[in-house]
Amino acid sequence: MTTTIYQDIKESLRRLYLEDERPWLVGFSGGKDSTMLASLIFDMVLSISPDKRPKPISIVCTDTRVEIPAIVEMVEGTLEKMRKCSEEHGLGIDVNLLKPPSEQSFWVNIIGRGYPPPNRTFRWCTQRMKIDPVNVFVQQRVGHWGEAILHLGARRSESSTRAQTMAGIEARNGLRRHPDLPRVWVSNPIEFLSTEEVWAYLLQKLNPWGGDNRSLYRLYANASSGECPIQIDTSTPSCGSSRFGCWTCTVVDRDKASEGLLAAGDERMEKLIEFRETLLFYRDPANGKRDGRRMNGDEAPGPLTIAARRELLTRLLKLQEETGLNLISEDELFLIQQFWKTARKPDDGGRLGRIVSRQKGIVMSDWKEINQVRDLQEEVAAEKGVRADTLRRLLARVDEYSESHRAFGLPDDLLNILKDDLDHEAESKGNA
């Protein structure tokens, strides 16, 4: 592919930027395709005079909280460079790293609720941890904007399934209606590029936010597989067979990505791979880690037993200590404690505190202090007439915005949380 074709893509983006008033959302996963897409958009906006840059653009990236450490480090570094570049040049591009709420995290679902680790027929993780956080964010933005254009780095040559999906959706002026998100139009600027053409672009030029893509190329070479796209629906492939997935992924029989990174010298992956094998063992009903009944009472492999959940938590905290990685948060621990209290064969929650106290906990506060904070939140919530869960969601959302150094959208998010609280209260009264 010649430089002229790259310029044609950039020029097409420029026309859309100047002639269409709808704000933009840009999916970013940190992989080669989304990196090229973001680079094209940054370059295009930089080429426009500052007085003609009225359009808000939001970069959207997800972190499931169980991503491969090397990917997390690379993505977070890239997002910070993007943020600084936008601020320095007045590009109007805000950067957003989205995470699932603690209530829907991998560990709360497995160790708290007792969900068995995902498999091909019960892949509960993708919707909760990847799709839902993006959809909530997009819906909030669209609620403020009216309509939006979502740019994705999907390419037809990535897979025959993706090619059929993209070909089957009618495009209008290069835009396709999103199948699940009203008022969102999808754009695939690099749809017809080959993998070789993407790498040629990335390796021949510097990123507009600084740095080159040699480290990204080495990461691909080490793991030698595909990337996990930003997911907004189930039509794009999930991370089960890709490299940029979760280190906990039990959907595949072997995690070649993690194995490749270990072989390339990332020693942290050794113990993470071992823990993934533990998850596979606990999923198999033959190993006695599952309840003999489902939640509806049917005799069939059900959730993990309380004993199995305790064992997994002990192993996870030990893994956290051994690797120095922050694998589970205090919020998740508290929620796990609450779920244990309401399990089929409940635990009083005290055992969790004892499990935590036996570990050296790399980033954990004193467990008594955690419960004191929770008690204080309960008191404040009662005084203000809101649910404690609502108060915690409000505080968590403010923390998220604070960590990402942004404020746009915060008032709307807080109002939506309060509206959920009112809806819940009305529903409770209606069922009384």
Secondary structure by P-SEA (a helix, b strand, c coil): ccaaaaaaaaaaaaaaaacccbbbbbbbcccaaaaaaaaaaaaaaaacccccccbbbbbbbbbcccccaaaaaaaaaaaaaaaaaaaaacccbbbbbbbccccccccccccccccccccccccccccccccaaaaaaaaaaaaaccbbbbbbcccccccaaaaaaaaacccccccccccccccbbbbbccccccaaaaaaaaaaccccccccaaaaaaaaaaccbbbbccccccccccccccccccccccccccaaaaaaaaaaccccaaaaaaaaaaaaaaaccccccccccccccccccccccaaaaaaaaaaaaaaaaaaccccccaaaaaaaaaaaaaccccccaaaaaaaaaaccccccccaaaaaaaaaaaaaaaaaacccaaaaaaaaaaaaaaaaaccccaaaaaaaaaaaaaaaaaaaaaaac
